[in-house]
């Protein structure tokens, strides 16, 4: 069966999905044959995380994944993918976290906190729904990293009108890029285009966190950081033009991210457990 989502999954998302699925797989094995439940909060269309995760974990028959979101069109699109890909370990629901009553072995929050007016309340709600021995996985961009800086510059360019001056140069570079790398050329207009969400309003970041701020929040709400995965060093509308789809540049960017201090990486994926679990000497890691 052709996995059309995996074929189009961006390189950083593949790296992140591989890392997270390996962490969860290790946690699943510790649970032996017990049912293992995962929830992905703010899953959007599921195309960038929930579905890639389900595909990587489908070998575990005891795993059940639930993706929830408050954008109904995104959930409907996600459900279509589940049917097409015959993913029995994954389902999606149009629902907010406050409507969730169950406890989970793993709670995932991917690129959500930066969109919320009250991020602290989200962490409180997550803590309520995580089993004492469970793991909390959160992905978030560096609020002062490459993505936010480049996005800010692009907004300034658009407002000033300077972007029009560079448009011919941009068009020329795209032609050169497509000419040199035919396999990375223009997409078929009828081809499936991967999206994070169909809710345009959710594309705006209203929170900008530094690493020390995230760490402080985790401590305040009883989470212990066991690992931080850095996907990229450069990751924004400007650097993406040169890096994405160029395999050697993507790999170089990822390698640089793996050796630089976390504070200057473009994004972070946190693997967390309860502080109490670590203090009792029962940490999962």
N, C-alpha and C positions, 0 to 999 in steps of 0.2 A: 504493500500500500504506500502510495506516495505521500510523504509528510510535507505538505506545501508550507506549513508554518515554519518547520525547522529549516527548510531551504532558504527562507527569507529572514530568519532570525538574525539580528545584528550581532556582530562578533562580541561586543561587550556583554550582551545578554546571554550568549552561549557560555562565555566564561563564568558568568555569575550563576547561571543555572547549573552548570557542572559542579561548581564549588558547593553550592547550597545542597544539591541532591546528594553529594558525597557525605556532607555533614549529617543530613537527615538519615541516610542509609545506615550510617554507623549507629545512630540513635535507635533506629528501628530494630536492628539486630540485637541490641541490648534488651529489647522488649520481648524477645523470643516470638511466640506465636500470638501474642495479644493484638487486638485490633488497634491500629495506629491512626489517629485522626489529626488532620492538618486543616487549618483554615487560612485562607489568603484574604485579608481585609483590604477593600478598595481595589479589587482585582481588575476592574475595567473590562476590556474585551477578552482578557485572559491570554492574549497572543504573545505577550512579552515575558510572562512568568508562569502563571498557573498551568497552562497547557504544556509548555516545555518541561515543567517540573513533573507533571503527571506522566508524560511520556518516558521520562527518565526513571520513574519509580513504579512503572506498571508491572515490573517483575515481582514486586512484593504484593502478594494477594491480600494481605491484611491491612493495606493502606487505603484510606478514604480521604479525599481532598474536597473541601468546600470553598468555592470562591464567592465572595459577596461584594456587592456594590450598590450604591444608591442611584446609579444611572441606568434606567431600564433598557434603553437601546443597546448599551454596551453589553448588558447581561444577555439580551436576546441574541446578539451576534456570537457571544461566547458559547451559548447553548448550541448554536448551529455547528460550531466547530467540534464540539463534543460528539454530536451525532455523526458527523462526517468521518471523524477519526476513530470512532468506536471506543471512546475512553470510558471504560466502566468504573474507573477509580476516581472520576472527577465529576462534580456537578456544580452548577452555578445557581445562585438565588439573588433576586432583587430584594436586598435587605440591609439594614444598618446594623452595626455591631451591637447596639442596645437591644436588638431583637434576638440576639443569640444567647441561649441559656446553657448550652453545653460547655464542658471543659475540654481542652485540646492538648494533645501531646506536643504540637508545634503550631505556633502562631506566626504568620508572615505578614509584614507590613512593607510593601515595596513602593517607594516613591510616592508616599502619601502624606507624611508628616509635614512636608514643606507647603502643602496646599491648605492646611487646616488653620482656622482662626483660633482654635483652642487645642494645640497639640498635647498639652498636659493631660487633658481629659481623655484623649485617645489612649495614652499610656496607662492611665488608671483603668480604663475599660478592658484593655488587653490583659493587664495583671489579673483581673477578676476571672478571665476565661482561660488562663494558662494553668495546666496541672502543676502541682508542686515540683514534680520532677521533669517538667516540660522545658522546651527551648523556644526562645523568642528570636526571630530573625528579622532584621530591619535593614532595608536599603534606603539611602538618602544621599542626595548630592551635597558636596561641600558648599555651604552657603557663600563662601568667599573664594571658591576655586575657579577653575577654568570655565566651566559651564556658565556660572552666574556672571563672571566678568565679561565673557564674550557676548552673552545675551544682552547685557547692559549696553555694551558698545554698539551692538546691532540696533537696539532701540534708539540710541542717540543718532546713529547714522540715518535711520529712517525719518526721524523727526526733522533733522537738519536738511534733508534733501540730498546729502552727499552720496547716498547709496546709488542715485541715478547716474552719477559720474562713473562709478565703478561697474555698472551693469554691463557695458561692452566688454570690459576686461573679464568679468565673471563668465560671460557667454563664451568668450574665446577659450578660457581655461577649461570649461566643461567640454568643449569640442576636442581639445587636445587630450583631455583625460579619457574620453570615450574612444578616441582614435587609438590611443596607446593600449588601452585595456578594454578590448571589445566585450569581454565577458562581464564587464562592469558597466555596460552601456545602458541606454534608456530602457526602461521597463516597457513591456507590452501594455498598451493602454487598457486592455481587458484583463490584465493580470491582477491577482489579489495583492492588495497593499496592506502591509501589517500596520496596526495602530495600537496605541496604548489604551486609549479611551475614545469614545465618540462624543464625550462631553467637553466641548471646546473651552468652557469656563474653567475646567479643571487643569488646563495647561498653564495657568498662571501661578507662579510661586509667590507666596505671601510671607513665608518664614525663611530666614537665612541663618543657618546654624554653623557655628564653629565647632570643631571637634571637642573642645573642652566643655562647651555648653551641652552637647549631647551626652557626654560622659556624666556630667553633673545631674542631668535629668534621669538617667538610668539609675544612678545611686539613690536619688530622691525617691524613686518609685520601686526600689527593691530589686533591680536587675544588675547582674554582674556580667561584664563583657569578657567573654572567653577568647574571642578572636575578632579581628577586623580584616576583611578582605577588600583590597583596593583594586578596582577594575581598570581604571584609567588615570593617566596623568593629565592629558589634554582631552577635553570632551565638551565642545560647544559648537554653535553654528558656523564659526570661522574655521576652527581646526578640523571639524568633521568633514568639511569640503575636501581637505587634502588627505585625511586619514582613512575615513570609512571606505570600504571596498578595496583598499590597497592593502593586501594581506601583510606585506612586510612592514608597513607602517603601523598597522593594527597590532602586530606582534611586538614591535619595538615599543609602542606606547604602553602596552600591558607589562612588558618587562621593566620599563622605567618605573611604572606605578608600583611594582612589587618591591622595589628597593628604596624608594623615597620615603621620608617620614609621612605618616598618615595625615598629618595636619595639612599637607600641601597637595594631596591627591584630589582628583576631580570628584570622587564619590567614595562612599563607604558602605560595606555590608557588615553589620554587626551580628555576631552570634552570642546570644545571652542566655543565662540561666538565673534562677532566683538566688539572691545573695545568701539566703538561709541555707540553701542546698550546699553551697560552697563551704560555709562555715561549719556545717555538720560533716564535712568530708565526704559528701555524696555527689559531688559535681559530675555531670555527664561527660566532662572533658578532662 
